C-alpha cells in the first residue's frame, strides 16, 4: 500500500533507502527444488498481443511432475527484470486454480516470441505512485512498443534505471512543480521519450475494462490510481513459486495473494494506492488484469469484473497511459 499524499520526511527517507536497495536489488532467491521435474507446456492457441506471437491469455495444456493428468490453463507472460533478462515464466493452471512462477530451467516450452512482463520492484515506505510511474515506463522500455531511443537508454543500465526511479519518487512526493500530479509528471517524461500521455476517469466498469483491455492488447501499460478501503481482498488464484511445488494442495511457500483494490462508496477511505496494468485476459467469462503492484515482487491478478463492479468510487479512480506521438 502507498500514499497519494505529500509527506516530505517520509519521502526523503524513502529516496535514500531506494538508492541503496535499487543498486543491490536482485530477484528473490529461489527455494531448494522440491523435486526433479519440469512443467511441460504446449500452447494450444497462440493469441498475438503487444507485438508478441504468444501473448498473455493464450490457452495452453500443461503437465506437472507427480500429477498424471494434463491440465488446461493460460499463458500469463514471460517475466523479465528491468534489465530485460529472462526471470520466470507465469502460468495459470485452471484445474488447480493456481498461478505458477517457474524458473526457465523448469519449463519446457517453445520460447518463440513470448510476451514480456516486467518483474516489479517492491516499494520502500509509502511511495507506490513513484514506483508505479517507474513501472509504467520500464514496461514500455522492456517491450519497445512505444517511445524513442531516449526511453530505451533510460533503462539500459542499473545506474540509469535507479536514477529514474528516484526521480519519479522525488517528482511526485517532493518537487513543488508537479507535486501529487501524476499527469503533469508523465507529460514531462513524455516530452523526453517522444510520447503523449492522457488521463481518463470512467463512470462504469464496462468503459474502464474496455479502456485497459484495448491499451494493453497493444502493449501500452495503464497506471491506475485510487483510494482504498479498510481491508485487503484476496486475489482470484493461489500463487506459488514452482520451485516449492510438491504436487499437493499442501505445497510449501505459497505467495501472499492479497490486494489493495479501489474502495466502494460508503467504505472508510484508508489512503491511496497506484498500480500498473500490463495485460488483460478473459477467463470463464470474466475480465482479469495482470498488474504490477509494488507491494509485491511478482505480478498480481485482478478479477476486474468483480473489483470494478458494484458501488466502486469511480470518481477517484484514475487511469493514465502514454503512446507514441502522432
Secondary structure, DSSP 8 states (H G I E B T S, - for coil): -B-SS--HHHHHHHHHHHHHHHHH---------SSS--EEEEESS---BTTBSB-TTEEEEEE-TT--S-EEEEEEEEEE-TTS-EEEEEEEETTTTEEEEEEGGGEE---TTB-EEE------SS-HHHHHHHHHHHHHHHH-SS--HHHHHHTSSHHHHHHHHHHHHHHHHT-SSSTT-HHHHHHHHHHHHTEEEEEE--SSHHHHHHHHHHHHHTT--EEEEEEB-SS-EE-SSEEEEGGG--SSTT-S-EE--EE--B-BTTS----EEEEEEEEEEEETTEEEEEEE-TTSSS-EEEEHHHHTSSSB-GGG-EEEEEEE--
